Amino acid sequence: MDIVETVRTELRAAADTFSIGKSERGNDILCAHCGGHGGRQIIITAGIHARECYTAFVALRQIRDYNIRGDDGAYIIPLVNPDGARFFESGDAQGSEILGAYAGEYRKWKANASGVDLNCNFDANWGMGALNKRYVGASDYIGAYPFCAAESMALKLFTERVMPSATVSYHCMGGELYWEFFQRGAARRRDEAFAAAVARKIGVKKVDGHLDSAGGYKDWCVQRLGIPAVTVELIKSGSHPFCAADFAPDVEANADLPAFIFDLLNERS
């Protein structure tokens, strides 16, 4: 399977598709906007880790099934890390010296083409995570500085332009949802209620605690933007690498999540 081409093909059929920026190897990071522009906006991301690229199928289903009328809208980005996805699927180094050097590890690769773990490269307690590394590799390398990776910078700038009311980030595995990042008071109560409702809706376990997380997109959205943001770990059990078919139950469970989120946001406004 070529997940990069699958995403390109499916998004060509979407009404409002554009690129939020380029990857390290010059591939477009494609986004589809669904719904209206005048109301609340949310951002949904998938495929930020190479070996988790088939989370894109959850996002693609949401784009296909989106039928919410009104001013609210969703920006859905199925594949934040297209270079890493291509490496994971085929071992194609795409001219990258780093990917070439790690050719034997392509089936466990999480990082981008420069060996940066994108979900450790955001400026939210950057470099303070328990598993963070300061050297290039398949996972957990924080990068030379926050947003040094083309993909994380593109997502940062795009998110700041949209200023969403909430974000959802799809990863795998564990069947869990993470939401907490040092919120306090009313913001904490709001975010926990949001997380609990989303977790019940899609059938995953809400996990409390900061868990030594740092540098993630969810962390940055909570800390810098002050909005509810969740990381959803799909697939309850198993081991990497997973195939596309393994995500089928999660594709179904999450198909109408955008509509559910708008209901949550609007009833709490």
C-alpha positions as a Python dict, from the first residue, in 0.01 Angstrom:
ca = {
    (1, 'M'): (0, 0, 0),
    (2, 'D'): (112, 357, -69),
    (3, 'I'): (-54, 559, 205),
    (4, 'V'): (89, 886, 75),
    (5, 'E'): (-75, 832, -263),
    (6, 'T'): (-396, 707, -100),
    (7, 'V'): (-425, 1030, 97),
    (8, 'R'): (-352, 1238, -214),
    (9, 'T'): (-613, 1053, -417),
    (10, 'E'): (-885, 1075, -152),
    (11, 'L'): (-825, 1440, -77),
    (12, 'R'): (-840, 1530, -445),
    (13, 'A'): (-1208, 1436, -419),
    (14, 'A'): (-1266, 1656, -112),
    (15, 'A'): (-1430, 1993, -166),
    (16, 'D'): (-1167, 2207, 10),
    (17, 'T'): (-818, 2055, 8),
    (18, 'F'): (-489, 2241, 45),
    (19, 'S'): (-136, 2198, 178),
    (20, 'I'): (-42, 2341, 517),
    (21, 'G'): (327, 2320, 421),
    (22, 'K'): (602, 2089, 303),
    (23, 'S'): (775, 1796, 467),
    (24, 'E'): (1154, 1771, 500),
    (25, 'R'): (1166, 1595, 160),
    (26, 'G'): (929, 1840, -7),
    (27, 'N'): (604, 1644, 11),
    (28, 'D'): (281, 1835, 71),
    (29, 'I'): (118, 1799, 412),
    (30, 'L'): (-240, 1785, 293),
    (31, 'C'): (-546, 1909, 481),
    (32, 'A'): (-918, 1899, 403),
    (33, 'H'): (-1154, 2156, 548),
    (34, 'C'): (-1505, 2030, 609),
    (35, 'G'): (-1804, 2243, 704),
    (36, 'G'): (-1841, 2615, 758),
    (37, 'H'): (-1586, 2884, 832),
    (38, 'G'): (-1780, 3125, 1050),
    (39, 'G'): (-1820, 2918, 1368),
    (40, 'R'): (-1602, 2704, 1589),
    (41, 'Q'): (-1313, 2527, 1418),
    (42, 'I'): (-1134, 2211, 1526),
    (43, 'I'): (-816, 2045, 1400),
    (44, 'I'): (-779, 1668, 1370),
    (45, 'T'): (-437, 1520, 1291),
    (46, 'A'): (-317, 1168, 1215),
    (47, 'G'): (1, 1004, 1091),
    (48, 'I'): (247, 1219, 1287),
    (49, 'H'): (450, 904, 1358),
    (50, 'A'): (571, 703, 1060),
    (51, 'R'): (479, 357, 1186),
    (52, 'E'): (135, 490, 1285),
    (53, 'C'): (60, 621, 936),
    (54, 'Y'): (-253, 407, 896),
    (55, 'T'): (-427, 622, 1155),
    (56, 'A'): (-482, 828, 838),
    (57, 'F'): (-775, 600, 755),
    (58, 'V'): (-966, 731, 1058),
    (59, 'A'): (-920, 1087, 933),
    (60, 'L'): (-1009, 995, 575),
    (61, 'R'): (-1334, 835, 691),
    (62, 'Q'): (-1422, 1149, 887),
    (63, 'I'): (-1369, 1357, 574),
    (64, 'R'): (-1586, 1127, 362),
    (65, 'D'): (-1868, 1109, 618),
    (66, 'Y'): (-1871, 1474, 720),
    (67, 'N'): (-2222, 1611, 673),
    (68, 'I'): (-2254, 1876, 944),
    (69, 'R'): (-2439, 2186, 832),
    (70, 'G'): (-2381, 2529, 978),
    (71, 'D'): (-2085, 2751, 1051),
    (72, 'D'): (-1869, 2505, 1248),
    (73, 'G'): (-1587, 2339, 1059),
    (74, 'A'): (-1308, 2084, 1090),
    (75, 'Y'): (-957, 2095, 947),
    (76, 'I'): (-852, 1732, 906),
    (77, 'I'): (-488, 1644, 832),
    (78, 'P'): (-460, 1269, 763),
    (79, 'L'): (-81, 1241, 728),
    (80, 'V'): (143, 1491, 907),
    (81, 'N'): (458, 1287, 833),
    (82, 'P'): (446, 1173, 468),
    (83, 'D'): (823, 1112, 442),
    (84, 'G'): (824, 887, 745),
    (85, 'A'): (515, 703, 621),
    (86, 'R'): (680, 624, 290),
    (87, 'F'): (994, 501, 468),
    (88, 'F'): (787, 282, 702),
    (89, 'E'): (598, 120, 416),
    (90, 'S'): (881, 55, 173),
    (91, 'G'): (1217, 138, 326),
    (92, 'D'): (1258, 406, 57),
    (93, 'A'): (1514, 654, 193),
    (94, 'Q'): (1406, 920, -61),
    (95, 'G'): (1760, 1053, -85),
    (96, 'S'): (1786, 1115, 289),
    (97, 'E'): (2125, 1018, 433),
    (98, 'I'): (1967, 966, 774),
    (99, 'L'): (1696, 734, 647),
    (100, 'G'): (1956, 549, 443),
    (101, 'A'): (2167, 496, 752),
    (102, 'Y'): (1870, 345, 935),
    (103, 'A'): (1737, 133, 650),
    (104, 'G'): (1727, -177, 871),
    (105, 'E'): (1490, -7, 1116),
    (106, 'Y'): (1227, 116, 871),
    (107, 'R'): (942, -98, 1014),
    (108, 'K'): (978, 58, 1359),
    (109, 'W'): (1048, 413, 1241),
    (110, 'K'): (847, 693, 1406),
    (111, 'A'): (1049, 1000, 1314),
    (112, 'N'): (1061, 1221, 1005),
    (113, 'A'): (1325, 1206, 730),
    (114, 'S'): (1572, 1392, 951),
    (115, 'G'): (1532, 1153, 1242),
    (116, 'V'): (1328, 1400, 1451),
    (117, 'D'): (1031, 1264, 1642),
    (118, 'L'): (773, 1527, 1550),
    (119, 'N'): (569, 1467, 1865),
    (120, 'C'): (870, 1568, 2076),
    (121, 'N'): (952, 1881, 1875),
    (122, 'F'): (686, 2125, 1997),
    (123, 'D'): (769, 2404, 2239),
    (124, 'A'): (591, 2269, 2545),
    (125, 'N'): (839, 2165, 2815),
    (126, 'W'): (1058, 2069, 2519),
    (127, 'G'): (1332, 1822, 2609),
    (128, 'M'): (1191, 1740, 2953),
    (129, 'G'): (1011, 1415, 2868),
    (130, 'A'): (1116, 1095, 3040),
    (131, 'L'): (1191, 919, 2710),
    (132, 'N'): (1337, 1216, 2525),
    (133, 'K'): (1664, 1163, 2335),
    (134, 'R'): (1920, 1411, 2207),
    (135, 'Y'): (2043, 1201, 1917),
    (136, 'V'): (1890, 1104, 1584),
    (137, 'G'): (1704, 775, 1569),
    (138, 'A'): (1382, 591, 1502),
    (139, 'S'): (1197, 764, 1786),
    (140, 'D'): (1209, 1017, 2070),
    (141, 'Y'): (1475, 1253, 1929),
    (142, 'I'): (1363, 1603, 2027),
    (143, 'G'): (1550, 1783, 1750),
    (144, 'A'): (1810, 2058, 1775),
    (145, 'Y'): (1548, 2308, 1896),
    (146, 'P'): (1167, 2336, 1908),
    (147, 'F'): (1006, 2337, 1564),
    (148, 'C'): (1332, 2259, 1384),
    (149, 'A'): (1141, 1998, 1179),
    (150, 'A'): (958, 2126, 873),
    (151, 'E'): (646, 1929, 963),
    (152, 'S'): (613, 2049, 1323),
    (153, 'M'): (674, 2409, 1217),
    (154, 'A'): (409, 2381, 945),
    (155, 'L'): (157, 2240, 1193),
    (156, 'K'): (241, 2511, 1449),
    (157, 'L'): (194, 2795, 1203),
    (158, 'F'): (-124, 2647, 1064),
    (159, 'T'): (-272, 2592, 1411),
    (160, 'E'): (-193, 2949, 1511),
    (161, 'R'): (-366, 3072, 1197),
    (162, 'V'): (-680, 2867, 1262),
    (163, 'M'): (-687, 2916, 1642),
    (164, 'P'): (-905, 2607, 1692),
    (165, 'S'): (-1145, 2548, 1978),
    (166, 'A'): (-1010, 2194, 2028),
    (167, 'T'): (-772, 1943, 1868),
    (168, 'V'): (-758, 1564, 1839),
    (169, 'S'): (-437, 1377, 1751),
    (170, 'Y'): (-450, 1012, 1646),
    (171, 'H'): (-168, 773, 1739),
    (172, 'C'): (-146, 403, 1822),
    (173, 'M'): (-144, 187, 2033),
    (174, 'G'): (-315, 120, 2367),
    (175, 'G'): (-680, 218, 2341),
    (176, 'E'): (-620, 520, 2561),
    (177, 'L'): (-677, 895, 2559),
    (178, 'Y'): (-439, 1153, 2707),
    (179, 'W'): (-554, 1504, 2789),
    (180, 'E'): (-364, 1643, 3085),
    (181, 'F'): (-77, 1892, 3068),
    (182, 'F'): (-56, 2101, 3385),
    (183, 'Q'): (-400, 2265, 3351),
    (184, 'R'): (-547, 2425, 3660),
    (185, 'G'): (-882, 2544, 3786),
    (186, 'A'): (-1165, 2594, 3539),
    (187, 'A'): (-949, 2500, 3240),
    (188, 'R'): (-864, 2168, 3401),
    (189, 'R'): (-1228, 2090, 3479),
    (190, 'R'): (-1330, 2185, 3125),
    (191, 'D'): (-1059, 1976, 2962),
    (192, 'E'): (-1119, 1671, 3178),
    (193, 'A'): (-1491, 1679, 3102),
    (194, 'F'): (-1415, 1711, 2731),
    (195, 'A'): (-1168, 1420, 2746),
    (196, 'A'): (-1404, 1197, 2943),
    (197, 'A'): (-1685, 1253, 2694),
    (198, 'V'): (-1465, 1185, 2391),
    (199, 'A'): (-1319, 873, 2552),
    (200, 'R'): (-1665, 732, 2622),
    (201, 'K'): (-1781, 815, 2272),
    (202, 'I'): (-1501, 627, 2093),
    (203, 'G'): (-1455, 348, 2349),
    (204, 'V'): (-1108, 420, 2486),
    (205, 'K'): (-977, 471, 2840),
    (206, 'K'): (-915, 825, 2968),
    (207, 'V'): (-573, 835, 3130),
    (208, 'D'): (-503, 1099, 3394),
    (209, 'G'): (-166, 1247, 3483),
    (210, 'H'): (108, 1433, 3302),
    (211, 'L'): (298, 1106, 3247),
    (212, 'D'): (629, 1288, 3189),
    (213, 'S'): (498, 1401, 2852),
    (214, 'A'): (678, 1688, 2680),
    (215, 'G'): (707, 1844, 2339),
    (216, 'G'): (390, 1693, 2192),
    (217, 'Y'): (132, 1865, 1976),
    (218, 'K'): (-138, 1804, 2237),
    (219, 'D'): (91, 1945, 2506),
    (220, 'W'): (158, 2258, 2303),
    (221, 'C'): (-210, 2314, 2226),
    (222, 'V'): (-298, 2291, 2594),
    (223, 'Q'): (-8, 2505, 2716),
    (224, 'R'): (18, 2770, 2446),
    (225, 'L'): (-339, 2798, 2318),
    (226, 'G'): (-531, 2709, 2635),
    (227, 'I'): (-776, 2477, 2457),
    (228, 'P'): (-894, 2120, 2512),
    (229, 'A'): (-661, 1889, 2321),
    (230, 'V'): (-642, 1511, 2331),
    (231, 'T'): (-412, 1240, 2204),
    (232, 'V'): (-598, 922, 2114),
    (233, 'E'): (-403, 597, 2105),
    (234, 'L'): (-593, 362, 1874),
    (235, 'I'): (-579, -23, 1876),
    (236, 'K'): (-612, -165, 2224),
    (237, 'S'): (-350, -439, 2202),
    (238, 'G'): (-92, -595, 1976),
    (239, 'S'): (251, -492, 1860),
    (240, 'H'): (401, -281, 1584),
    (241, 'P'): (399, -285, 1288),
    (242, 'F'): (25, -282, 1226),
    (243, 'C'): (-146, -311, 888),
    (244, 'A'): (-427, -94, 756),
    (245, 'A'): (-695, -354, 831),
    (246, 'D'): (-608, -345, 1202),
    (247, 'F'): (-760, 2, 1224),
    (248, 'A'): (-1104, -93, 1090),
    (249, 'P'): (-1282, -93, 1431),
    (250, 'D'): (-1135, 247, 1517),
    (251, 'V'): (-1232, 386, 1177),
    (252, 'E'): (-1595, 298, 1256),
    (253, 'A'): (-1584, 417, 1617),
    (254, 'N'): (-1444, 759, 1525),
    (255, 'A'): (-1636, 826, 1203),
    (256, 'D'): (-1876, 1082, 1350),
    (257, 'L'): (-1647, 1225, 1618),
    (258, 'P'): (-1634, 1577, 1464),
    (259, 'A'): (-2011, 1619, 1505),
    (260, 'F'): (-1990, 1491, 1862),
    (261, 'I'): (-1712, 1738, 1943),
    (262, 'F'): (-1912, 2032, 1808),
    (263, 'D'): (-2205, 1928, 2025),
    (264, 'L'): (-1973, 1920, 2327),
    (265, 'L'): (-1821, 2259, 2254),
    (266, 'N'): (-2151, 2427, 2182),
    (267, 'E'): (-2329, 2293, 2490),
    (268, 'R'): (-2043, 2420, 2709),
    (269, 'S'): (-2024, 2766, 2553),
}
